[in-house]
Amino acid sequence: MSPLGRLSLYLALMSSISFGGIPSVLPDIREFVVVANGWLTDRDFSNFFALSQTIPGPNMILMMGLVGWKVAGIPGAIAGASATAVPSCVMYFVGYRLWDRFRDAAWQKIARASLAPLTFGLVIAGGTVMAQTADKSWPAVGVSAAAAIFLLTTRINPLWMLGGAAVLGALGFV
């Protein structure tokens, strides 16, 4: 199978099994595109993630479009974005219709109570992998730690921290 076909199939699968969106399976996607196939470097992957976080809206669709673009140009960008969005949208639509149909069933309360911790854990795992990917030096670890502390203790917009990290990177500190 062509690289574009393999990437599309993999992204469609990851999109179909993710809880909480693509960030919950980001470690697996990184493993596939960086380690298993060598289509991107860790730096490319981190840069695509950072770039996609700066825009409002469906940022993971943009990120997977960028990954597809790196693998196969414009057709890859379209395929990456589509493979990320279409399967999950179809599943969500069908799932919602079934969920609504059985809204009074007792199992729905159990399912709702279990999905939040599961999603939280998967998103934390994705953040950990991204930090390990980007933090290749002590200054980079310091920047990530400072950003985490600021995010948890202040109401500063995360874009300011992203911009600050970009300035530090441009100046050669990280």
Stockholm file with secondary structure:
# STOCKHOLM 1.0

chainA/1-174         MSPLGRLSLYLALMSSISFGGIPSVLPDIREFVVVANGWLTDRDFSNFFALSQTIPGPNMILMMGLVGWKVAGIPGAIAGASATAVPSCVMYFVGYRLWDRFRDAAWQKIARASLAPLTFGLVIAGGTVMAQTADKSWPAVGVSAAAAIFLLTTRINPLWMLGGAAVLGALGFV
#=GR chainA/1-174 SS CCHHHHHHHHHHHHHHHCSSSGGGGHHHHHIIIIIISCSSCHHHHHHHHHHHHTSSSCHHHHHHHHHHHHHHHHHHHHHHHHHHHHHHHHHHHHHHHHHHHTTTCTHHHHHHHHHHHHHHHHHHHHHHHHHHHHCCSHHHHHHHHHHHHHHHHCCCCHHHHHHHHHHHHHTTCC
#=GC SS_cons         CCHHHHHHHHHHHHHHHCSSSGGGGHHHHHIIIIIISCSSCHHHHHHHHHHHHTSSSCHHHHHHHHHHHHHHHHHHHHHHHHHHHHHHHHHHHHHHHHHHHTTTCTHHHHHHHHHHHHHHHHHHHHHHHHHHHHCCSHHHHHHHHHHHHHHHHCCCCHHHHHHHHHHHHHTTCC
//
